[in-house]
Amino acid sequence: MTRSRHRSSAGSAMASALSATAPSTVPSAVTVATLVGAAVASAAALRLARRLPETARAPWERTNHAGRPVTLLEGPAVVAGAVTGAAVAGAVTRARSGARPDELRSGAPTTVVALAAGALGALDDLAGGVSDKGLKGHLGALARGEVTTGALKVVGLGLTGLAGAALADSRAARTAPTARTSRPRSLAATLVGGAVVAGAANAVNLFDLRPGRALKVTVAAALPLVTATPAAAVLGASLGVARDDLEATAMLGDTGANAAGALLGLALVERTGLAGRTVALTGLVALTLASERVSFTRVIESHPTLRRLDEWGRERR
């Protein structure tokens, strides 16, 4: 496939994504700039990563479900794209006249969450073993006194989510100084918000089993929240690497899936209060518990509509 065709495909995908947003949430200049910046950066980062020396690429190489070689360097590329998107959002905001100080720091939660969740995922990608997979396996290892990379990730994602929710809530409090919110209620909302960020990070990782699946889940979840910087950043970053993922030459891995999910959770936190966060957390907990008992791949393949959506866009070989 030629480079020009790739650009055309990425542009068409982005246009479709933007047109799918509701009229009441028409993307602003900041949102569009964030999307474009993140997409360009993630695509460029993955191309550059593929040119690294073999010794640098080897730890990220894997064999996918079909027995084909695949690289996990897509994950760091998504993180780079999301961080770039957040930086672009800040730059465009600074260029606007009359921007408030709190607006100038709008990308800070996105940057912190993307880097921290991505780093924790990279730890598991590069140093994790094949045993004690899944939340049940990680918690079981901790109960036996074993500290696995997965267990460290569980704890780290919890702290990452709490930090992201605290930053988001602190910024929201500064933008609405007249809001009458009791301290205990605010603390509860932040704690639940932190759990939502961590839970969403794990949830997207559950779908990174087939080409394009986790990215489709990410895009679908990000579209309704696209006016929030974390959602715009992860949506753009996902579109930038979509072709490689669908061609089954690259995949998110824990690095990309955890970062993508955490940013989706952060976007939801920025758009909801305690009630909305509680509903979201309930759904994420149910999804996580279901994954311990049910194969999502089997469920998808047993339903024609879900199967067609899952297979849409994949390379036929």
N, C-alpha and C positions, 0 to 999 in steps of 0.2 A: 504494500500500500504506500502511495507516495505521501510526502510531507504535506503537500497542498491538500490532498484528500483528507488527511488527518485534521488539518486546520478547519476544513469545511465541515467535517463531522462534528468537531468540538463546538464550532460556532452554531450549527444547527441544534445540537443538544442544549446549548445554553439558551438559545432563542426559545426552544420549546419549554425549558424550565421557567423562564421568565413569563411566558405567555400563560402558563398554568396557574400563576398566582391570582388570587381574587382581586377584583377591582378595588376593594377597600384597603388592600395592602400592596398597592402599586409600588414597586421598588424605587427608592430615591436614588439620587446621584451617588451617594455614599454606598448604598447597597450594590448598585451595578458595578461601581469601581472595585468593591470588595470581591465580588464574584469573578470579574475579569482578572484581577490581580492574582487571586488564589489559583485560578485555572491555569494561567500562563506559568506561574511559578511551580506548581506541582508537575506539570508536563515537562518543563525544562529540568527540574530537579531529577526526575526519573531518567531522562535522557542522559544527563551528566553522570548519574549513578551507574548506568550501564557501561560507561566508559572508564570506570575505576579499574585499577589493577586487579588481576584475578585474585590475589591474596586478600584484597579488601572486599571483593564480591562474594567469595566462597562461603563465609559464615552465614550469608543470607540466602543461599541457594537451597531449594527443597524440591521434592518430587510430589506433584499434586495427586488428586484422587484418580486421575486417568493414567498415572505413571509417567507424566511428562515433566521435564525440568521447569521450574518456576522460581522467580526471585521474590523475596520479601522486601526488596528495596522500594517497592511501591509505598510501603508504610511510612518510612522517613520522608518520601516525596510529598505525601499527603500532609504530614506535619509541617513541612517547609511551606507548602502552599497555604495552609490555614494561617500560619504565623505571618506570612507575607500579606495575606488578605486583611488581617487585623491591622498591620502596619499601614496598608493603603487606606483603610477606613480612617485611621487616625490622621493621615496626611491630608486627605480630602476634607475632613472635618476642620483641621487647622486652617485650611485655605478659605473656609467660609468665614465671612465677616460676622462678628457678633457671637461666635461660638463660646459657650460657657466652659469654665475649667473642667467641670465634670464630664463634658462631652469630649474633651481632648484625651481623656483617659478611657474612652469607651472600649478600646481594644485590649486593655490590660487583662481582664478576666479571660478573654479568648486565648491570648498568648500564654498565660500561666497554665491554663488547663491543657492546651494542646501540647506544650512542651513536657509537662509533668506526666500526663497520661501516655504520651508517646514514649518517653524515657522508660516508664515502668513496663510498657509493652515490649520495648526493645530488650530489656533485661530478660524477659521470659522467652523472647524469640532467640536470643543468642546464648543464654545460659540455662534455660529451662530444659527439663527432661520430658520424656513421653509418659511417665507414670504420674498418678495423682492429678489427672486432668479434670477440669470442671470445678465448680464451686464446692461440690461435695467432697471431691478428692483433695482440694487444697485445705479445706477445714478439717478433714479427717487427718491429714498430715500434721496439722498444727496440734490436734488433739493427742497425737502420738508423740508430740514433742519435736517433730521435724519441721524445720523452717525451710520451705521450698521457695523457689523464685515466684511461683504462683501465689503462695501465701503472702509473700512480701508485696506482690502486686495488689492483692485484695486489700491489705491494710493501706498501701500507698494510694490506691484509687479512692479509698474513703477519705483520706486526708486531702487529696487533690480536690475531690468534690466539695468538701467543706470549705477549702480555701476559695474555690471558684464561686460558690454560693455566697460566701461572706463578702467577697469583692463586689459581686453583682448587687447584693442587697445594700451594701454601703453606698454604692453609686446611686441606687434608686432612692435611698433616703435623702441624699444630697439634692437630687433633682425634684423631690417633692417634700420640702421642709415643713409644709403645713399638715402633712398626713399625721393622723392621730392613731398611732399604733403602739400598743403596750409592749414593754420590753420582753416579757415572757413569750408573747405571741411572735415577736420578731425573731427571737432566738429559736423557737420551735420551727418557724418557717425556714430559717437558714439551715438547721439541722436536717430537716426533711429534704431541702433542696440539695444539700451535699450528698445525701443518699440517692437522690434521683440522678445526679451526675455520675456517681459511681455505678449505679445500676444500669444506666444507659450504656456506659462504656462496656460493661460485660455483655449486654444484650446484643449489640452489633457484632461482637466477636462470635456469638453463637451462630451467626449466619454466614461467616466467612469460610464456607465449605465447598462452594462451587463458584466458577467464574461469574463475576458480576453480581452475585446475590447480595452480598453485604453492601455494595455500592448502591444497588437499587433500593434497598431498605433505607439507606442513608438519605438518598435523594428524595424519596417519598416522604420521609419524616421531616426533612429540612424545608421543603417547599412551603408548608403553611406558616413556618416561622422565619421565612427568608429575610424579613426586615430587621431581624436581630442579627448583630454582627457575627456571633458564633455560627449561626445557621448559614448565613451568606458565605462565610469563610470555608466551612466544611463542604457546602454544596459546590462552590467553585473548585475547590481542591479535588473533589471526587470526579467532577466532569473532566478535569485535566488528565486524569489517569485512566478514565473509563475504557478507552480502546484497548490498552494493554491488559487490563483485567479481564475484559470480555474475550480477548484472544487467548486467554489462559497462559500468558507468558509472565505475568506478575500477579501478586495478590497482596492484600493489605497486611496479613499477619497480625499478631497482637499489637504491634507498634501502630499501624494505621487504624485497625478496627477499634482499639481502645480510645485513641485520640478522637476518631470520628464520633463514636458513641458519646464520649464525654462532652464534646461540643454540642451535640444535639440536646443532651441533658441540660447543659448550661443555657442554651437558647430557650428551652422550656422554662427554666428557672427565672430567666429575665422577663418572661411574659406571663407568669402566674404567681399567685399568692399561696398561702398555706393550703387552701382547699384543692386547688389545681395540682399542686405538687404531691399532695397526699394521694389523689386519684392516680397520678402518673406512677408514683412509687408502688402502689398496690398492683398496677398492671405489670410493672417490671418484675416485681417479686413473683407474681404468678407465672410470668414467662420463664423466669430463671428456674423455678421449681419444675415447670413442665418439661424443660430441656433435660432434666435429670432422669426423666422417665420415658420421654417420647422423642423419637428421631424426627427433627424438623424436615430433613431431606425426604424421609419416607412419607410424611404428611403431604409435602409439596408435590411429590411425584404421584401420589394417589388421587390428586384433584386436577382435572384437566386445565382449568383456568389458571390455577397457581403454577402448574407445570409450564404452561405456555409463557406466562410472565417471567418465570425463572429462566427459561431458555432463550427469551427474546434478546437478540443482539449478539449472541455468542457466535464465535467462528465455527464454521462447519468444516471438520477435517476428516 
